[in-house]
Amino acid sequence: MSSEFKESYVIWGIVTVAVLTLLYSVLLAGRFLSWFGIALPLLGLYLFWRFVRAVERIADEMER
């Protein structure tokens, strides 16, 4: 399984969770701004994961 294939799963997972939390915050909680309390940490987690992947790629290239 290639890393690009795994990355697409992560991206779709994050998008799915973001949409579900948006629907929850608007339809059930009735507060749109409460969605940002959930979505912003997810965005931060995704950016951190991308940073780790970039460092791994740099380390692999340095070994060669």
N, C-alpha and C positions, 0 to 999 in steps of 0.2 A: 504494500500500500504506500503510495507516494506521499510526501509531506504536503504537496498541494491538495491532494485529495482529503487528507486529514484537516487541513486548514479550512477547506470549504465546509466541512461538517461543523467546525467550531463557529464559523461565521453564521451559518444557518441556525445553529443552536442559539446564539446570542440574539439574532434577529427574532427568532420565535419567542424567546423569553421576553424580549422588549415589547413585542406586540401584545403578548398575553398580559403583561403588567399594565400596559397602556389601556387595554380594554377593561381590566379590573378597576383601575383607578378612575376611569371615566364612568363606567356603567354601574359598578357596585359601590364604590366608595364615594362617588360624586365629586371628587376633587381631582382636577387635572394636574395640578402642581405636585401632588403626591407622587406622580409617576417619576419625576426627576430624582427623587430620593432613591429610587430603585435603578433607574436607567443610568445615571451618572457613575455609580460604582461599577456597573457592568461594563460601561465604556472604559473606565480606568483599568479594570481587569483585562479587557481585550488588548488595550495598549501595552500593558505590562507583559502580556503573553507575546505580543509581537516583538517587544524589545528583547525578551529572552531568546526568541527564535533568531533574531538578527545577531545577537552575540554568539549563539551556537554556530551560525553560518560563518561568522568571522573567525571563530576559533578553528573550525574545520579547514578553512582556507589557509590559516597560519601554519597548520600542521603539515600541509603539503609542501 
